[in-house]
């Protein structure tokens, strides 16, 4: 959501070679892997070229390549425990499994205030700023870095990133290890809706719990704060709507304690209460 499709990327993905017969598009020519002595000869030529240095290799046809700026990429794909990621700048959302961590999680959730859910009257997405703005208040991580929030989050959590030609911001393809479903997603921008950015504490929920009385800057902060944002499977995110934890939890049961910890972290950072039913469910997910 909030993404416009681009033409499908056709370049080679880094590290995608496979043993056996295969073909690769190199500079507009199709190279077929050979067998026996012919394969050995070809391999020697390719090895010699590789040893000469990557700088001499031609870029993929669309010129995409890795980025060196903006939000940090997930790199090795190891998701961070939300208890050790209080600002949301580290990649992913790791499961909370140990008894000690679950105790820490319950202590955090215990601090969350409760109140009844207010009316949705007057809520509009635009009241939290235009979608994925880079101009959120400067105390929001990744803001004013020259890259929009959505792409910052794709870079934070994605692996095997590819970028639009001439850009170190616009991600055109990636692999996402989705915490909500536990599956890996091969994503391209031409099918952008396959991965959506979830507001862990939904903006409509925020509005009903007190954000309707906030300043414009504070609403823009929570809408673009990486602590409140996770790239996930699109259809799964669509099923959530503006539900709190009492009404919706990720299908992946192993991640539920981590999910409600992130919900609590956002609640505490922005002094937003949750409903009593939501808090009860949050504690239950972490053994309470």
C-alpha angles and dihedrals in degrees: 000000000000089000132111119216122246130198112287114271112241103180124112116275114232112259095011099123117125132200118252129030113350143144132226133189108234118174091332094309125110115229117196120202110244130208135230119003093348090057091051092052093050091046091054091053093048092046091052091051092050093051089053088070136273091256089076095056119102114247120244116282095263093044096238120153145151123306128233102192144049121040115005115259121239090248107180091019097240107152119222125239104245090226087064094041105062095159096043095234096120118085128266134344117275122203118260106227113149122092091234093053092047089053090052089048093053091048089054094047091048088066093060115106122225136216139150119283113259129216123291090223113137096013116146127162090230090065086072091053128268113310117284096352118180091210099075114136111298095246088068110096115250093014118136092016095123094258129092121247096252093055091043089058094045088053092047096053106022129092131204088029122194124188139208113268110276094010133103090188114046109080114210100178140005147151114250125195097210112214094197096060102018092232133118117243125204102210134189127181090237086070095036097157090066087081121038131181109242122211097219089206098038118233093233089051089050090052092052093047096053112295090109086078096047129106118260091251094055092049091049089050096056091043092056103029110121088217087069097041133081128167107230145157107304101224091046091052090048090058091057100063110168095326125144122220093274089064103031138024130168113276089234101085093195091066099047097096090050090048095054090045088057089047089053093047091056091045092053096042092054097033091239117150125219129215118273090245091053093050092049090052091046092055091046092057090059097046099273 
